Amino acid sequence: MHDFDMLVIGSGPSGRRAAVQSAKLGKSVLVVDKGSRLGGVSVHTGTIPSKTLRETVLNLSGWRERGFYGRGYRVKQDISIGDLVQRLHKTLDHEVEVLQHQFMRNAVRSLRAEARFIDANTVSLVGETGEKSEARFTNALISVGTRPHRPQSVPFDRTRIFDSDEMLALDRLPRTLTVIGGGVIGVEYATIFSALDVPVTLIEPRTTILDFVDREIVEDFIHEMRDRGMIIRLGSAVKEIVAKPNWAEVTLADGRTVRSEIVLYAAGRAGNISSLGLDAVGIEADSRGRIIVDPHTFQTKVPNIYAAGDIIGFPSLASTSMEQGRIAACHAFGVSLPPAPETFPYGIYAVPEISTVGQSEEQVRESGAPYEVGLARFRETSRGHIMGVNSGFLKLIFALDSRRLLGAHIVGEGATELIHIGQAVINLGGTVDFFVNNTFNYPTLAEAYKIAGLDAWNRMGQ
């Protein structure tokens, strides 16, 4: 029996940040993770692998240079799964090494084991070889993440039909691919494989994709996907999925049939709560295994037990998960923090990237507040022309009365980096005049902020 000030179950972004924050406050910390290596879903099957895969594909395929050299241009003609896996493994090894070193420097203990609550201050631990022990804690954080939702009606077999975790274990690049699910994960994988010139069909039962993103951005993104040959089936419910010897067959509710070499089912995720024994402490979860918490402190209904990261649901971003873990640890040990900014950026690492911060045009319109919009197309910037960028744009939304920036939305190359300029201006209460009066490096894609600011300013008046 060992006693700890903070027990962290799971070593993903929220658990990692909570553990280090607790240690920096002088507390004893134990991180328990049943995975084969530290890092959680983010490092091994989620954020880092998919973004590494994306970057490798863009580099080897020559995607970024096709604006100059044509759609048939490739840096490497015959790209194999081995080319992708080699860089993936190197990146993951580095992430784990950095995490282990971070824990070591901060005297955070870690244990490979499965944790199960006995009561509100005790967990039982089962190690990788079956050895059993117990640990007592003053506070605990649940940060076990999620896994792909796998309905009984879908015949997953890792040969023709895969979930998003299994896609990282492909033994070959598919000649054709069907992706079911128009959420972030489905869209990212669909466009990554499309950049490899794999014919892709994306199926989404709803009539829209990425509902939380500004509609003008989404419409441009869908146009980009269709322009390069992707087939998009919106409002198409899946009736049946069948694995054949040489292909997979998806039958839609409207009677159409889609055939491809493999199918990726990426419609939703579920919390990894089955082994936690939440009943023992009275913590409840919804039908998808998401734990309900206080949105400001991340406390569960048991005051000394917190939950953070994907396990509590939207927005399910690594960036927000880190902050949730830090805030939870500070609250657990009585450290007061200033209120967090209301706005934070979303990043979708599709091809092309999408990133957004603040209010969408739909949200501003619903509020009834008068507003103006400024647009800048990347192809209008000198840097965009130098890079051969033919698509992508920045959209800024300003309040007419206060002139303040309300929202920034980007689709195109570098969107997830560029968005932070808009984030800073929104959270600091900046106005359209910031973009008009400031000087930006030239030539850069960031110059689009000045172009979009001037576009809105010209219609708003002085």
N, C-alpha and C positions, 0 to 999 in steps of 0.2 A: 504494500500500500504506500503510495506516494501522494504528497499534497502539493498542489500548484495554485498560484494566484489566478492563472488563466489557462484554461484548456481549450485548444482550438482543434476542431474536428474538420479536417480538410486543409490542403495546402495550396489552394488556388489563390487568385489575386486578393480576395477579401481576407482569407485566413492568413496569408503571408503578411499582409500589412498590419492586421490586428496583432499578430504575434510579435512583430518587430516593435510596434508602438508600445505594447505592454512591456516588453523587455527594456525599452528606453525609459520607461517610467520606474524601472527598478524592480519589476515584478518577475516572479518565476513563471516560466511558460513551457508548456508541453504541446507540441503539434502532433496530432495523430492522423495518419493517412493510410488507407488500406491499399492504395495504388502501389505499383511496383517501384515507382520513383516519385520524388517530391515534385510538386508543380500543379497537380490537379488537372481538371479538364482543360483549363486554359492552355497549359503548356503541351499536353500530350495529344489531345484530340480536337481542341477548339481553336482559340484565338491564334496562337503562334503557328501551329501547323498549316492552317488554311491560308494565313497571310504569307508564310514562307513559300507555300506552293504557288500562290499567286505571283510573287516576285520572281520565282524561278521560271515560271511559264512566260511571263512578260519579257524576261531577259533572253531566254533561249529561242522564243518564237520570233523575236524582233518586232513585237506588236507595236512598240512605241515609235518605231521608224517607218511604219507602213504608210504614214501620211506622205512621206517623201518617195519611198521606193515601191509603193503599190501593195495590194493585198496579198500578193503571192510571195512577198519577201519573208525570208527566215534566216536567223543567225545560224541555227543548227537544223539541217534538213530532216534528219531522222531522230526525233526526240523520243526517248524510251522512258518507262516508269523508273528505271534505274537512275536516269539523270535527275529526276525530281526527288527521289528518295535520298540520294546522296547528300544533297544540301539540307533536306529536311532533318535528317539524323544529326548532322553537324550542328544545326541551329538548336535542336532540342537538347543535345548534350551540353551546349553552352548555357542554356537557360537553367538547367538543373544545377550545373556547377556554380553559377552565380547565386542561386537560391541557397544552396548548401553553405556557401561561404558567408552569405548574409546572416544566416542562422548562427553560424559558428562565431562570427564577430560579435553578435548580440547575446550570446549565451542562451539561445533558444534550443531546447531539447526537442528532438523529433523521433517518432517511433512509427514503424510500419506495422499497423495493426488495425483491427476493426473495433470501433468503439460502440458501446451500447449503454444507454442510460439505465442505471439502477434506481437512482432517485435524483433529486435536484442538486446534489453535490457529489455524486459518485457515478463513475462509468466502469463497466467491465471491459477488459481489453483482451482480444484474441490475436496473438501474433501470427506471422506468416507460417510458422511451423506448428501452430496449434497451441502454443504455450499460453496460459491464462494468467491474468493479473487484474488488479483494480487500481484506479487512480481517483483521488479526491480533488475537488476544485472549489475555489470561491466563486469564480465566474467562468462561463463557457461561451464559446462562439461556434455556431453550426455554419459551416461554409463548405458543404459537401457537393455543391454544384448540381448539374442536371445530366441526364442521359437522353438519347433520342427516344421520342415516343414511338412505340412499336405496336400498332394495333394487331389483334389476333387475325384479322382478315388479310393482312399482308404477309405473303409467304417469303420472308427473308431467308436467303440461302447463301449469301456471300459469294455466289457465282453469277447470278443474273440480277438479283434484287438486294440492294444494300441500304443500310442507314448511313448517316453522315460520319459516324465514327469508323465504320468499316471501309469507307471510301479511301482512307489513308493506307489501307492494306491491299490495294489493287495490285495484281501481279502483271497487269498489262494496261495500256491505254485503250479505252473502248473505241470502236469505230463509229458507234452512234450511242447517244445517251438521252434518256428521258428523266427529267427531274420533276417530282411531284412536291409542290409546296413553293409558294412565291414569297416566303419570308426571307429574312436576311441570309440564313444559311443556304437555302435553296438557290437564291439569286446569285450568291457568291460562287458556288460551285458550278452553276450553269454557265456563267460568263467566263469563268476560268477555263473550263474545258472548251468553250467556244473559241477562246483565244488560241487554243491549240488546233483549231480548224476541225474539231469534232462536231458533227451535226448534232444540235441539241434541241429538244422540245421541252418547254417549260409549261407545266400544267398547274393551274391554281383554281380551286373551286369558287373562290370569291371573284367578283368582277374587277377587283383592283389588287395591286400588290403594294407592299410597304406603306400601309395606311397612315403611318405617323410622319411621313415625309410630304413636303409641299407638293401639290399635284402637278404643277408645271415642271418641276424637277423630274417627277416620276414619268410623266408623259414623254419628256425628252429622252429619258433612259430607255423606255420601252421602244421608242423609235430607233434608238441606237442599236438595240438588240435585234430588232427585226431587219434593220438595214444590212446587218452582216449575216443574215440568213437564219437566225434563230426563229423557231416556231413558238409562238406564245399563245396558249389556250387559256383564256380567262373565262370565268363563269362556267367552268367545265368540271363537274364533280366526277370522281373516279368510282366506277361501278365494280370493277374487278381487275386484279393484277394476277397474271399467270406466268410462271416460268416455263419456257419451252426448252428443248435441247439446245437450240442454236440462237435463241433470242428470248426477250421478255415481251409480253403483250399486255397493254393497258387498255381496258375497255371503258369508255366514258359513258356517262348517263344519257347523253344524246345519241348514243349508238356508234359513235366513231371509235376506231381502233388505232392505237399508236404502237408501233413495233420498234424496238431498239435492241442493241446488244446487251445493255444493262439498264437498270432503273435505280435511281436514287430516290428513296422516300425520305423527305425532309419536312414533314408537316408537324411541327411542334416538338417540344421536349418535356421531360418529366423529372421531378426532383428525386435525388438519390437518397431517399429516406427509409427504405424498407428495413435496413439493419440497425437503425438508430434506437429503436425502442421508445419512441416518443410518447407512447401511451403511459409509460411508467412515470412520466413527469407531467402529463396532461396537456401536452402541446399538440395542436391539431394542424392538419394540412388540408389543402383543397384537393379536388379530383386529380390534379396534375402534380400533386406532391409539393406544392409551394407553401411555405410557412408564412403565416401572417405575423407581421411585426409592427411596432410603432414606427412610422415613417421618418421620425426625427432622431430617435435613439437606437432603433433596430432591436429593441427588447421584444422578446416573445411574451406571452401571457405569464411566463415564469420570470420574475424580475432579474434573476442573476444569469439567465440564459438568453443569449442573443443569436440572431441569424442574419447573414449578409450574403450578398452575391446573387448568383442566378437562382439560388434556392428560394428567394423571396419574390422572384418574378421581375416584371418590367422595371427598368430598361434592360437588364441582363447584359451589361457592358463591363468589360474588364476594368475600364477606367472608373466607372461609378462604383464597382464592387470594391476597388481599393479604398476609395474614400469611405464607403460604408463600414469596412473593417476598421479603419482608423478611428472613425467617429464612435463606433461601438466600444472599442477598447478604452477610449478617453472617457466615455460616459460611465463605463463599468468601474473606473477608478477615480471618479469624481473630478475629472479635468474638464473645465468649461471651455468651450470653443465658440468663436464668433459664428453667427449664422452663415451657412453655406450659400453661395450664390444660387439663385433660382434656376439659372440656365446653365446647361452643360452641353457639349457637342456630342452628336451621334456620328459614328463613322461606319460606313458600309463599304467593305473592301471588295467590291465587285469590279468588273472591267466594263466601263469606267467606274472610278470611285464616286461615292455620294457622301456628302457630309452636310450636316445641318445643325443650327443652333438658334434658339429663340423661337418666336412664333412663326407659323406658316401663314401664307396669305389667307387661307381658309379660316384660320383661327382669328386673325385680325378682323376679317370681314364679319365673322360672327359676333365679335365684340361690339361692332357698330362704330368703332373709332375711325375717323378719317385718316387715310394713309396714302403714301405714294411709293412706287416701286422703281428701282433702278436696276438695269441689266448691263452686263458686260460679257461678250462672247470671247472666249480665249483666242479664237482665230484673229480677233481684232487687235491683239497685243503683239508687240514685236517678238517677245519671248515665245509666244505661242506659234508664231510663224517660223521662227528659228527651229523650234522643236518638231514642226510638222503636225501640230495639233489642229485638226479640222473640226472638232466638236467640243462641247463642254461650255458651260457658262456659270457666272456668278449672279445671284439675285439678292438684292438688299431691299428690305422693307422698312420704311420710316414713318413715324407718326407725324401728321401734318401740323398738329398744334405745338408739340414740344420739339419736333425735328429729330427726336431720338431714334436710334436704330432699334428696331423691334425684332428683326430676324435676318439671318444670313443663311443662304442655301446654295450649295455648289454641286454640280455634277461635272466630272471631268478629271483630267490628270492632276494629281496633287491635292485633291479636294480635302482629304483628311488632315493635311498639313496647313493649308491655306485658311481653314475654318477658324483657327485660333485668333486671327486678327479680328474677325467679327465677334468672337466670344469675348475678347478683352474689351472691345468698344461697347458692347451691350452691357456687360457687368459693371463697367465704369461710368455708365450713363452718357456715353458719347453720342454726338449728333452727326447729321449729314455733313456739317461743316468740317468735321475732323478729316474726312476723306477728301474734301475739296481743297483744304488749305495745307495739307501735309504733302511732303515729297516722298515718293516711293522709289526704291532702287529701280534702275532702268538698264536693260530690259529684264523684267520679271513677270511671272504670272500674277504676282501680288498686285501689280499695277492695275489689274482688273477692278480692285476696290475703288481706285480713284475714278476709273471710267464709269463704274456703276453709280458712284456717289454723284458725279457730275450729271449723269443721265437723270437721276431723281431730282437733283438741285435745280436743273434747268426748268423743270415743271413745277417745282415747289415755290420758286421765287425767293428773293433774299429776305 
